[in-house]
Amino acid sequence: MARHPSSSVQRRKPNPAERRRDLCDAAIELLAADGAKGLSHLKVDRKADVPDGTTSFYFRTRSALLRAVAERLAELDLQRLQSIADSAGSTGDNPTPSLLSQVVIQAGTEPQLSWTKARYELTMQAARDPAMAAILQQATDAFTKLHREILVQLMPHGAELESAVVEDLSNVTLTFINGLLMRAAHGDRIVDTPEQLDAILSAIATGILKSPHKGGLTEAGDGQAARGRRAAASG
């Protein structure tokens, strides 16, 4: 009997870079579903449908695995930001809804909600792992930069705002966004569309701009530290 052509075709063996990405993607799903305590090399093997011992071969320790997952999340975040920025290129400098709100709503919706959940799990781990914290900071810096740029664009005469006022706007709205995503990670969605989020952020900003204390609302008790943050943000 003639053999079926497909029976002689072997599955293509992934290269090491592809294998690492596949394992990290499986680990992200596990982190999102079970938390950091539920992550192990063996569970990643089973999730990725690879032979037992594969994950430990590529990532010798649990710390190495978690750091690799943090790097993969940072890579996915940057790809997402670039994709949204590219897709909005034909809408001009001030697309409606804003790029910021598009990014946030996507981060609270599957499949990206799994990334958000995994990121919160890694953030807790990063408090005890400086190397992981540095990796996660890359994506945080990229998002914060986008956030500040778009926030200023959304404000009337935004380019004329003092840096301290922009810092107030950024700190308050970022705090709101973080809380929004935390609620989404727990299955509690209160904002469904980018347009709705734009309206909320605009209302928050309007209140800040009307405050007689704008420019000093979020300044820490240590004025030198706050000035240092502003200098770093403008650099």
Disulfide bonds with the S-S distance in Angstrom:
none
